[in-house]
Amino acid sequence: MAIQALGYLGIGSTKPDDWNSFATQQLGMQAVDRGGTMRAFRMDDRKQRLVVDGALADNERIFGWEVADAAALDALGARLENAGVAVRHEPAAAANRRCAAEVISFSDPAGNRLEAFHGGQVDTEPFRPGRDIAGFRAGPLGMGHILMTVPDVDAALAFYRDLLGFRISDFIRAPVTAYFMHVNPRHHSLAIVQGPGRAMHHLMMELYSLDDVGRGYDMAQGQADSVAVKLGRHPNDLMTSFYMRTPSDFLVEYGWGGLEVDDATWQPVEMTSVGSFWGHQGLFESIGDGPPPGDAPPPMPGPARRAPLQVMEGNYQRMHGVCPWWDAAKAGA
């Protein structure tokens, strides 16, 4: 696949100072001095992942997708141009602002501004979080995932899957139409949902520690109208998360324990329910679909609504003791 990760997100905003407080004190990102009306933030060894620019139109979005090298960028640009997509090779000054070696820009069928780049710059100084967190699960997985609504989901699917090389992890056709797509082992780096218009719903950021998500939840609950979607666990990427409002018109999903996929063995699955295993009250309202349908969340989480936690080696402590009932239950399953 040409695209390897969601490398950065650019935001146009008239509230750079509000973003500075939110990104550092609530999310735990590290502020980087860029001068003027621009604010940039780190979440790993990259020089920047999130850029808030007062020179852009308010709520304008720039989605930066990373490729391996110059050859991959040239091949992607040629493939887009052969398909009739207008491609602009950004000047060196623009690439410098993105902390990248080379950048091209183009639009998807919904009109979202996309950029592809290679040579993302690594900082010589270690990442220093804005508050006490163990860190973000980013690196080669990218900065997280985005969910956007589009007026023509079929056109968007053809563009991202057939031209950009995204792969479908799973999908749902009712009560909403949505596709969750990956470009690396993260379950999805992009989700597209059929909607009345073009909008970005949320940016997901994954943390190494569940406790950091819990502390973030406590902090957000202490601020009026900050929590948009309550703590819960998704059934497809198995993320335990909540959603908070930002100084812009989209949400941040703050999560832990996301599922990885292996292209050698993974088969796309059609989801039959949009309900979480538990929690996430307010999710449907936040998307604008009104109250959740009757199948979400289920009134009682039966056996089909459970799944193992996704835990990285060294990020857990095995419980001692053996339970004969539980061993028998597992053997029966």
Secondary structure, 3 states (H helix, E strand, C coil): CCCCEEEEEEEECCCHHHHHHHHHHHHCCEEEECCCCEEEEECCCECCCEEEECCCCCCCEEEEEECCCHHHHHHHHHHHHHCCCCCEECCHHHHHHCCCCEEEEEECCCCCEEEEEECCCECCCCCCCCCCCCCECCHHHCCCEEEEEECCHHHHHHHHHHHCCCEEEEEECCCCCEEEEECCCECCCEEEEECCCCEEEEEEEEECCHHHHHHHHHHHHCCCCCEEEEEEECCCCCCEEEEEECCCCCEEEEEECCCECCCCCCCCEECCCCCCCEECCCHHHHHCCCCCCCCCCCCCCCHHHCCCCCCCCCCCCCCCCCCHHHHHHHHHC
